[in-house]
Amino acid sequence: MFVLVIGGGKTGSHLAGQLLEQGYQVKVIEDRPGVVERLQKELPAGTVFEGDGSSPFCLEQAGIRQVQVVAAVTGDDDENLVIATLARFEFNVPRVIARVNNPKNAWLFTREMGVDVALNQADLMARLIAEEMSLGDMMTLLKLRRGEYSIVEEKAHPDSAAIGKEIHELDLPEQCVLTAILRRGQLILPRGNTRIEAADEVIAVVHATAVAQLASLLGHA
């Protein structure tokens, strides 16, 4: 997969580095000479393209017609919106991701503006803090469908209502599936007759509206 990252600041350079480590083809567009010089030292040769990422000519020269994903992660919301709109409607890029720097501008980052995924860092941080405060020992491993679902893990508390019950007896939320149980170093694929034991590490796929109910079921009574 070919990913074009526009913006070589801390976010863009870190993103590019991670994608390269995972085997993706990456190109970074940056117009600040000092940043370009730094990126050229940090990233493989040919990865950095010096130019204005909001210029259609520059985007085309950088190879935007061949990419599958564009990530507009500059520190300027106006620029990120221009890039997203060009990527989607001028160059028909399949997937467009844009960074939101000012939460007040988040309402602009919509599909109508060419944005598939808007990364609102302030909002993500606030949601994460609120989630950690409300869910106790439950850990979110992965977000799915833009946060609509999560893969979570929680250790069954000895006092929880689930201890000693088989899975079919549990009052699980409708939009929740237990996918695995880690017990004394062994992975168990749960069935209806699998019994929950104290200290079981339960992994589940759960809808955002049902996370608190699952946490209550497995947590301290």
N, C-alpha and C positions, 0 to 999 in steps of 0.2 A: 504494500500500500504506500502511496506517495502522499505525504502531508506537507502542505505549505504553511509555515508559521510566519505571521507578519507581526513584528515587534521582537526585538532582541534583548529586552531588559531582563530582569531576574526571572520573571514568569516565562517569557519566551525561550530564554536560553536553557532553563531547567527542563521545560517541556521538550525541547529539541533533543537534549541529552538523553532523556528517558526514552523517547521514541527511537532514537538511534540504537540504544542498548537493546531494545526489543526487536531490532531488525527491520524497522521501517525505513523507507527512503524519505529523507527530510531535506527541505530547503528553508532557510530563514531569510526574510527580507528585513533590512534595517537601514536607516538613512543617516544615523549619527556616526560620523567618522571614528570617534573614540570607541564607541560600542562595537562598531564593525571590526576594528583592530583587535579588540578583546575577543570577540567571537571567533575570529579567524585563528586565534591561538588555542581556543578551547575546543573547537569543533573540527571535524575532518575537512580536508581540502575540498572545495567545491560546494560546501554546504551553505555558505553565506553569500547572499546577493545584496550588494549595496544599491539602495534606491528607495523611492517613495512608494510604500505599499498601497497607497490610495490612488496611484496612477495606473490606469488600464494598460498603458504601454509597458510600465515596469512589471506589472503582474504577468503580462504575456511573455515578456522576456525571461521571467523567472520560471516559466513553465506551468502556469496555472491551468492551461487546457489539458494537461496530463494528470493533474492531481485528483485524488478522491476526497480529500478533506482539506479545508482551509480553516486555520485557527487565527482569528484576529485578536491579538492580545497586547496591543499597544496601551499606553497609559492615557489615551485620549478617546473618550466615548464617541465623539463625532467621527473620528477617523475609523474606529472599529465598525461603526454603522455603514460608512461609505464602502469600506472593504467588503463587508458582508453582502451589501446590495449588489456590488459589482460581481462578486464571486457567484452569487446565485443567478442573477438575471442577465448578466452580460456573458458570463463564462460557463453557466450551467454546472457549477460544482455540486456534486451529490450531497455533500455534508458540510455545513457551515457552522462553526463555533465562534462565539464572540465573547470577549471579556467585558463586564460591566464594572467600571471604576467607581462611579457615583450611583449609589442605590436609587437616587431620585430619577435617574434616567432609565431604570430597568423596564419601565412600561413601553419604551421605544423598541426594545430588542425582541421583536416578534417575527413570526414567519412571513408576515406581510413585508417586512424589511429585509427578508432573506436569511434570518437567523433561525437555525434549527435548535441550537442549545445556547442559552445565555448563562454565562458563568458570573453570577453576582456574588463576589467574594464576601462582602459584608453580610449578605443574607445567608449564605452558606454557613458562615461562622456563627451567626446568631442561632440558626436552626440546630447546628451541632451542639452548641452549649445547652440550649433548651432540651434537646434530646437526651444528652448525657445526664442532665439534672433530673429528668423525669423517669428514666429507664433503669436507674440503679446500676446493677452489675451487668446488664445486657450490653453486648458489644455489637455494633453494626459492622459487618465485614464487607458488604458491597451494596451499593445502590443500583436498582434496576428501573428501567422505564422512567428515567428522569426523577427518581426518588419516589415514584408511586409504590414500588415494592422494595423490600430490603432482604438481604440474607443476613440473619442475625445469629448470634451465639450467646447462650446463657447457661450457667451452671445451675442445675436444679438444687434449690436450697432444701436442707433437711426438713424444714418446717413447711414447705410449700404444699399446696393442695394436690399437687400431681404425684407426690411420692407414693409408691406402692400401687399405683393405678396403671392399668393397661391403656394404651393410647386410645383405643376405641371408647374408653370410659371418660376420657378427658373432655372438658367443655372448651374445646378449641374454637377460636374464631373461625368463621366460615372461610375467610380469605387468608388461610394459614395452612401450610403443609410442613410437617416435620420431615426433614430430609436425611438427617444423620444424627447418631448419638456416639460420642466419644466416652468410652468407659474403661478405666484402668489401662489406657494405652491402646485399646482396641476400638476399631470403628464398626458400629452396628448400623445396618440399614433397617430402619424401623418398620414394623408391620403393626397391624391392629392389635395383636396380642403381645407386643413388646411392652414390658413393664418399666416404668420410670424409677430409677434408683437415686438415692441421695448422691450428689456430686457428679451426676451425669452431665456432660457438656452437650447440650441440645442445640442443634443447628436447624434453623427453619427459614422458609421463605414466607414472608408475611407482608400484607398490605399496610400502608402507612396508618390507616385508620384502626388497625387491629394490633399494632405493636404494643401499646400500653396494656391491652387485655392479656396478651401472651406473657408479658413481663410480670403481670400480677399473678398469673397462673403458676409460673415457675419460680417466682421469687418468694421472699419471706412472707409467711401467712399474715 
